[in-house]
Amino acid sequence: MPEPRHPGDRAAPRQPHDLVVVGAGPAGMAAAATSLDGGLRVALVDSGPAPGGQFWRHPPDHAHDAVPTEDLHHDLRTYRSLRAALAAHERTGRLTLLLDHHVWTTAAAADGFTVHAVDRGSPPEERAVVLRAPALLVATGAYDRQLPFPGWDLPGVLTAGGLQALLKGGGVVAGRRVVLGGTGPFLLPVAAALAARGAEVVALCEAAAPSAWLRHPAPLLRHPAKWAEAVGYAGALARHRIPFRTRTGIVGAEGEGRVAVVRTASLDADGAPLPGTERRIEADTVGVGWGFVPQLDLLLPLGCDLADAGDGTVAAAVDAGQRTTVPGLYAAGETCGVGGAALALGEGRVAAVSVLTDLRAPGRPGVRPLAAERRSVARHRAFARALAEAHPVPRDWPAWLTDDTTVCRCEEVTAGAVRAARTDGPASDHRQVKQLTRAGMGWCQGRMCGPAVHCLVAAGAEPYAPAERLIATPVTLGALADSGGSPADGTPSQPI
């Protein structure tokens, strides 16, 4: 596997970029490779140490052989093919691959876009990097959606995605006795991977009922591979004797200094706990996942329209070519709605063909592959919509909360305070709650608590839309000052 390289390892090419791609997950990798094959000069920027995103997260290259994780991945053939293609283009100088770079803001200008990033791969100092190009493609993925419950702030309570990231990124099993809960098929690979690495998954609690899929037979019939995947996970659960409990939720966690007991309960059709069904399970780790929230921080300041994603969130509104409503700005992958890696790959390729067409690049791909990819994207998007309808966030999940349950962990705002802001404020959305209670003003900037606060206040009337932030990630004052006069080719700017 090719070693990732950083700008400090060699002189960056001085040729101008045609396209900047932010995010090197499946969508970003596919978009960059297709654009490069079509003759563009591309800068691919990602905060991770290697391409792949969360889906293809691997241990650092220096530890890759020591920490085997191949069995935790899907479609590695595509991943290796994309990495090889990117490495080949990097050797020719057409690709500038900027890893360990965190993009903190983007801006539009008459001649294209400016992308501001900080290089965090060359400690001890952060270095400012500024990229400019006539086209910008944002493929920043999504992050775990969390719903609070009493005790969710105890050490040992993690997101399901966090548990998987520890496994894929370092072969780390977070605990020995694990309870998983939430909704959606993402819980299945997490349970299987934990069990395969020696953890005892003592309960897998799915809030939805499997019968919900009977209302959406067409998307299932069009995706036989999904059936095969589900059968494989069912076999893994059976082999490891993992109890799978439907219509069940994690409603509390207890412990002194760390989680020791998990409380679960059967749920009614709207998600409220049924009296007399509570169970207490000894465990040292909890993993909870309620789907994902599209990462829109870089798109919101640019003013592109958003659309209801159908799962209680909003996503970037795009046309059939993955163009946003801002000329020259494209989006692909889970920024357009959560739908899995196959959908993200297709959207990345479609977006790249649109960029090639709009920039009139020589040697761009023809219409036939684009039509095939569009059909694939439409098929996978239909499956994603069916998935969201079969695994919704339960309407009455706030019934789990006591008034002293912490909702915003950064600012220690309780459910009682949020409810008071709604009734006494009166606050109608999470932005007004933030003004009244400071919920969402902490280190995570509402990424953990924002969807939950919105549900508590808006009662599901409107999908959750994150607040616009000019600065998407923490940045030092030195790097901020240094970003004003740097060159446009991706090289670090000189200190002021």
N, C-alpha and C positions, 0 to 999 in steps of 0.2 A: 504494500500500500504506500503511495507516495507520501513523503513527509510534508506537512504544511509549512509554508514559509511566511515570514513576516516582512514588512517593509524594511525593517532594520537589517535583514539578512543580505540585502542586495539593493542596488539602486533601482528605484521604481521607474517604470517606463514613463517617458515624457509625452507620449502621444495622448491627445485628448480622448476621453471616453465618450462613447455614443450612448451608453446605458449604465446606470447604477442599479444593482439589485441588492436590496437590503433583506437579509435572511437567507441562510444557506441550508435550509431544510429541503425536503423533497421538492416543493414548488420552486424555491429559489435555485436549486441545483439544476433542475430541468429547464427552467427559463434561461439561466446563464448558458448552459451547454447548447441549447437550440439557437440562441442569439449569436453565440460565437461561431457555430457552424454556418450561420447565415452571413458571416462577414463583419459583424460588429466588434467593436472594442468595448469590453465590459469590465466594470469593477464590481466584485462580489464581496459584500461586507457581512460579517457575522460576529456575534459576541463570543462564540464558542472557540475552543482550541482546534477544531477540525470541522469540515463540512459534515452535514448529516442531520442537524437539528435534533429535536427530542426523539423523533421516530427512529433515526439511525445514530443515536448517541453511542459512542464507544469510549473506552478508556483512552487516556492520552497515548499518543503513538509510542512513547518510550516504555509504556506499561502494557501495550496491546497484547504481547505474547504471554505475559505473566498473568493476565486476568482474562481468561477465555469467556467471551460473551456471545459467541456466534449463535448459540441456540436460542437467544432471547430476541432475535431479529427476524423480520419477514422481508422477503424479496431482496436479499443481499446481492443478487446478480445485478439488479438495476443500480443499486448503490455503487457497486464496484465499477460498473460501466460508466456511470456519471463521474465518479472520482477520476477515472483514467482519462476521460474526455477533458475534464477541467485541467488536469495536470499537463496534458499535451498542449492545450491552449496557453497555459501559463508559461511553458517553456518557449513558446514563440513570441511572448510578450503581448499577446492580444488580451489576456486576462490578467487583471490585477486582483489577487486574492488577499483580502485583508481580514485575518482572523484575530480573535481577541480584541476586536474593535467594537465599541458600544456606540451606536448612533443615538445622539441625544436630541437632535431636532433636524427638521428639513424645512426648506423655504423655496418658494417658486419665484422665478424671475421671467423677464420677457423672452430670454433665450434658453430657458430650461429650468433646472432645479439645482439647488445647492444642498449637500448633505454634510452635516457636521457630526464628527465622530471623535472618540478618544481612543488612543491605542493603549490598551492595558496589558499587552503582551510583552512589554519591555520595562519591567520595574527597575528602579523604585518610582520613577516619575511617570505620570500620564502625559501623553503627547497628543496635541490637537491635530486632527486630519480633516481636511475639507475636500470634498469631491464635487465636481460640477459636470453635468451632462444634459443633453436635450431631453432625455427620457429617464424616468424613474419607475422602478417596479418594486413594490413593497410586498414582501412575503414573510412577515414576522410571526406567523403562526398564532397560537392561542395559549392560554394558561388555565390552570385548574380552577373550576368554580367550586366554592366552598359554602356550606350552610352551617352556621354555628350550632352548637348544642352544649349543655352544661358540661364543663370539663374539657372542651375542645382545645383550650389553651394550655393543657398539661403537656410536659415533655413526653414524647412517645406518640403523640397524635400528629400524623402527617397527611399530606394529600396522597392519593393513589399514584399520581404522577411523580411525586417526590420519591416514593418507594421504588418505582420503576427506574427513575433516574439514578438512584444510588446503585441499583443492580447493574444497569447498563454501563454507567460511567466508571464504576470501580469494583464491581462484583461484591458490593456491600449489602448484607442482609440486615435490615434495620432492627429486627427483633426476633425472638424465638417463638413466641405465641402471638399470633396476629389475628385481628378481626378486621375484615374489610366491609365497607358499606357504601351506599349511595345508589346510583342507578346507571345503567348502560353497560354495553359489552366490554368496555375498557377494563372493568374490574376482573374479567376472566383471565386475560394474559398476566395481569399482575399477580393474581392468586396462583396461577400455574407456575410462574417464574419463582415466586417465593418458596413454594413447596419443593420445586426442583433443586433449590439451593439449601434445603434443609430446615426451613422454617415450618412450624406447625400452624397452618391456617385453620383456626378453630371455628370460624364462621364466615360465610360470605353472604351478606345481607343485601338483597336486591329489593328496592322499594316498589318497583313496578311488578305487574303480573305478566308472565309469558304470553298469556292469551291476548294481550294487546296487539301482538304481531298479526293475529288472525284478521284484524281490520285492514291490514296492508299487504295482501298476498302478492300483488303484482311486483313490487320492488324485490321481494324475496325470490320470486320465481326467476327474475332476470339476473340474479347473482348466485348461481349455484356454488361458487367458491366460498361465499359467506356461510352457506350451510355446512360445507366441509370443514371450514375453520371452527364453527360452533361445535360440530361433532368432536373435533380434536380436543377442544377445551373441556367438553363434557367428559371425555375419556380421562383427561388429566385430573379433573376434580374427583372422578371415581377412583382412580389409582391412588391418589393421596388422601382419600376419604375426607374430603372437604365438605362439610355440610353447606348446602345451598338453600337459603331460605328466601322465598319470594314474599312480597308484600310485608317486608320487615325493614325496620330502620334502626340505626344507632341513635339513641335518644339521650345518652349520657355517658360520661367517663369519670372514674374516681381514682384517687391515689394520693399519696403523700410524696411530693417531689417528682413523681412520674406516674403515668397511668398504670393501674393495677387491676381494675375491674371495668368492664364495658357493660352498659345496660342497653339491651335491645328490646323492641316491642313490635308486635304485629300492627300493621297500619290499615286503616279503612281506605275506601276508594279515593279519598281526598288527601290521604297522608297523615291524618290524625292518629295518635296511638290508641289502640283499643284497650279499654280497662281490663286489668287482670291478665294481660299477656306478657308483661315485662319479664325478661330473663337477665340474670347477672352472670357474666362470663369472665373468668380470670384471663388476663392478657397483659403483655407488656408493650404492645404496639397496636396502633389503630391506623388504618388507611381509609380515607374517605374521598369519594369523587362524585360530583354531580354534573359531569360533563365539563365543557370548556367555554371560555369567554374569548372571542376574537381579540387579538392585540392590535388596537387601532391608534396607539399613541402618535405614530408618525403621520398618519393620514388625516387626523382631525384638524391640525393646524393648517393644512393645505386646502381645507374647505370642500372636500368631496362629499357627495351625498351618501347617506347610510340607508340600509334597508333592514326590515325585520327578518332575522335569521330563522324564525319559526321555533326557536327553543328558549325563548325568554331573553335573548340578547339581540343586538344589532350587529351588522357586518357591513363591509364596504359594498356599495351598490355598483355593480359592473354590468357591461353589456355582454353580448355573446363572445366578444373578443377579449374579455377581461379588462376593458378600458373603464376607468372611473369617469365621473362627470367632470374631472379636471383634465384638460387636454395635455397629453404627454405623460400622464400618471396612470399606472397600471397596478393591479393587485391580483394576487393569486394565492391559493392555499387557504388556510383557515382564517385569514383576515376577511375572506369572503363568506365565511360560514363554515362551521366544523363539519367535516365529512370524510376524514381519513386520508391516508397517504396516496392511494390510487387516484382519488379525486384531485389532490394537490398536484401530483405529477402531471395530470392532464391539463389542469388550469395553467400550470407553469409553461407548458409547451404552447398552449393556445395564446397566452399573453405574449410570449416571445415572437410568435408569428405575427401578431398584431403590431408589435414594435418594429419588426422588420418591414412590414407593409407600410406603416406610417412614416418610417424614415426613408423608405424607398431604397433600402440597402440592396446592393447587387447580389445575385445568387440566393435570394431568399427562397424558402421552401414554397412549394406550390399549394394550390387550394385543396387538393385531395387529402393530404395528411391532416390539414386543419379541420376539414369536415369530419374525418374519422375521430379526431380528438374531441371535437365538439359533441359528437354523439356519445362518446364515452363520458364526458363531463356531465351531460344531461342525465345519463343513466345513473351515475354515482350520486349526483345531486338529489335525484328522486329518492334514492335509498337513504340518503342522509336526512331528508325530510321525514320519511317514514320512521326512521330511528328516533328522531326527536319527538314524534308524536307517540311512539310506543314507550319512551322513557322520559316522561316530562318531570320537571321539578314538582313534587307534590304541593298542591295548593295550600294545604293546612300545615305545612312543616313548622310555622311559627308556634304551633301548639306545644312543641317540644321545649320551648324556652321559658325559663323563669325570668322574672324581672331583673334578677341580679346576674344573669348570664352575660358574660362579656361578648359583645358583638364586634367591636373594633379593638383589636388587641394592641395596636400601636398606641392608641390614645386612651385605652381602658374605658371605653364607652359601653354601657350596658344596654340590654334590650329594653329595660324600663325607661332609660333616658331617650332612646329612639322612639318608643311608643309615646312618651310625653311630648316629644317634639312634633309628632303627628297630630295629637289631640289638642295640645295647648298652644302649639306654634302659630297657626298649624302649618306643618311642612307637608309638601305634596310629592317630593322626590328626594333622592339621596343628596343632591346638591344643597338643598335647603337644610337638611339634617346636618350636613357638614358645617354650615354656618352657625347652627344653633348648639351643636354638641361637640364639634371637632372630629367627629367620626369620618375617617378617610383622609385626615391631615398628616398622618404619620409616615413612617419610612416607606411603606408599600404604596402610599398614595391611593388607597382605596381598592387596590387590586384584589385583596383578600376579602374585605368586608363590603365593598360597593354593591355587588349583586344582592347580598343578603339585606343590606339596609334598604335598598330599593324595594325588595319584596315586602319588607315590613311596613313600608310607608305607602307604596303605590298599590299593594295588594294585587299585583299581576295585571293591572289595567294597561300598562305599556311595557314594552321590552326594555331591559336595562341598557342604557347608553352611557359609556364612561365620560367623565368630564374631560374637556380639552386641557392639555398641558403643553406648554411651550417647551419645557425640558422633560424629556421622557425618561431619563436615567440620571442618577446623581453624577455630577461633574465638578471637578475642582475649579476654584477661581482661576488658578494658573492656566489650566487648559481652556477655560472659558475665554480668558483674555487673549490667549494665544491663537484662538480660532478666527480672529478678525482678519489677519493678513496673510494667511497661508496660501500656497500654490494650489492650482486646480487639478493636479495630477495624482493626488493621493499620498504625496510624500509628507512627512511630518513638518509642521511649520516651525519657524525659528522662534525662540523665546523673545518676548517683547522686552 
